[in-house]
Amino acid sequence: MVQSLPALVTNRGNTVPFVDTENFEERMKYTRAVSRINSRVNLAVEWREDGRDLHAEGFSVDVSAQGCLAIVPQGFAVGQKLRVVNLLNNKMSDAVLIWRGHEGRQGWELGLQLVSPPEGFWGIEL
């Protein structure tokens, strides 16, 4: 698929890309609703499989009030329900895997959305 370059508009001697407002508004629907903070927090991810409770430990790359980007040495299917445990304060929250990135040396990149996390889940002010 060939992607076309944006149209250019010249105004007062400056040339800038023309923003298609319809496409811009559509893209803005998918921008992040909350800010994120780079913060490495040791965490555990728990899940149930074949009647067994399983557990893997990893760490966050960044955190927000709604979730985190984490590195965990276990791959999951997008949509899988999990439990995230902050290993610094032992607070727990149910979560849903909303994005899975690449597998690196330390594990999988996981986008985790927290479901009704307790206040102060990350132990920092967001």
Sequence and secondary structure as in RCSB ss.txt:
>XXXX:A:sequence
MVQSLPALVTNRGNTVPFVDTENFEERMKYTRAVSRINSRVNLAVEWREDGRDLHAEGFSVDVSAQGCLAIVPQG
FAVGQKLRVVNLLNNKMSDAVLIWRGHEGRQGWELGLQLVSPPEGFWGIEL
>XXXX:A:secstr
       EEEETTEEEE   HHHHHHHHTTS SS  EE   EEEEEEEETTEEEEEEEEEEEEETTEEEEEESS 
  TT EEEEEETTT  EEEEEEEEEEEEETTEEEEEEEEES  TTTTSS  
